[in-house]
Amino acid sequence: MAKSTPRVKFPKSVEANTPFTVRTKITHPMHTGLRRDRDGKPIPRWIVNSFTVRFNGEEALSVALEPAVSSDPYIRFELSLPESGLLEFEWRDDDGSIYSLSREVAVK
């Protein structure tokens, strides 16, 4: 299986309780299970099926992904935080793999 690479982008410091944009992307083929290889054999389903964001250990966002999502899923959302802390991002796929990133965010 190919290596999946997650990426996250957001400002290093933000205003307290003011929404800011978070952009995430993970390199992943997102095979639906409906396509066939060159020999006509079905390519097994292999998708990122969930994405979770935690702030200081508490869930801030949870998304269920379906086979209709394109390869290299890009997720953009708004978030507002009351204090500085740790944002943790986690992607899970069908083969049980977990891809994660953690980033500190400073609140002014």
N, C-alpha and C positions, 0 to 999 in steps of 0.2 A: 504494500500500500504506500501511496505517496505521503510525504511529510506535510502536515498541515501547519501553517504559520499564522498565528493570530497577531493583529495589529490594533492599536487603540490610539486615538488622538483627541485631546481636549486641552484647555488652557491649564497651565501649571498653578495659577492662582485665580480665584473667582470671588465675587462679592457674596456675602452671606445671604442665603434665601433668594438668590437671583438666578433664574434659569440660565444654563449654559449648554452648548451643544457637545455631545459625545459622539464620535464616529468610530465604528469598529468594522473590521473586515478580517475574514479568515480565508486563507488559501485552502480550498477543499473542492474536489470534483463534483460532489452532490449527485451521485448516480441514483436515478429514480427507481431502478429495477425494471424499467420498461424498454430499455435499449438493448441492442445485441452487438456482440463483437464481430470481427471480420469473418469468423467461422460460423456465425449465426447463433451462437450460444448466448443466452441472456446474461447481461452484466448484473450481478447482484446489487440490490439496493444498498447504498452506503451514503448516508446523509448526516449532516450535523442536525440533530433533532431537538436540541435545546440550547438556550443561551440564558445565562443568569448573571446579574450584576449585584454585588453586595457592597454596602458602605459600612465600614467598621463592623463587619460580621453580620449585619442585618440585610436581608434581601430588599433591594431597591427596584429591581426589574426582573421579570421572568418571561421568556418568550419560547413558545413551542414552534418549531420549524417543520414544514411538510415537504414532500418531494417536489412540489412545484417551485420551490425556491431555486434560483439559478446557482451555478457554481460560484465559488468565492463569495459567499454571502456577506453583504454590506448592511449593517444595521446602524441607523442614526437615530438618536433620541435626545430629549432635553432632560436635564436633571438640575435640581437645586439642593444645596446642602447647607445645614445650619452651622457647621463647624469643620475644621480641617480633619483629615483622616485618610484612610486607605480604601481605595476602590479596587475591588476584585472582580475580574471578568472570567467567566467559565463557559466553554463550549463543550458539549458532549455529542459523540456521534454513535451510529448504530453498532460499531464493532466494540463499543465500550471505552474507546479512547476519550480522555479528558484533556483539553487544551486550556491553559489558563495564563493570565497575566495579572499583575498587581501594580498599581501606581498610586503614589501619594498625591493628594490635592490639598493646596493651601487655601483657606478661606480667610478673606480680609475682613 
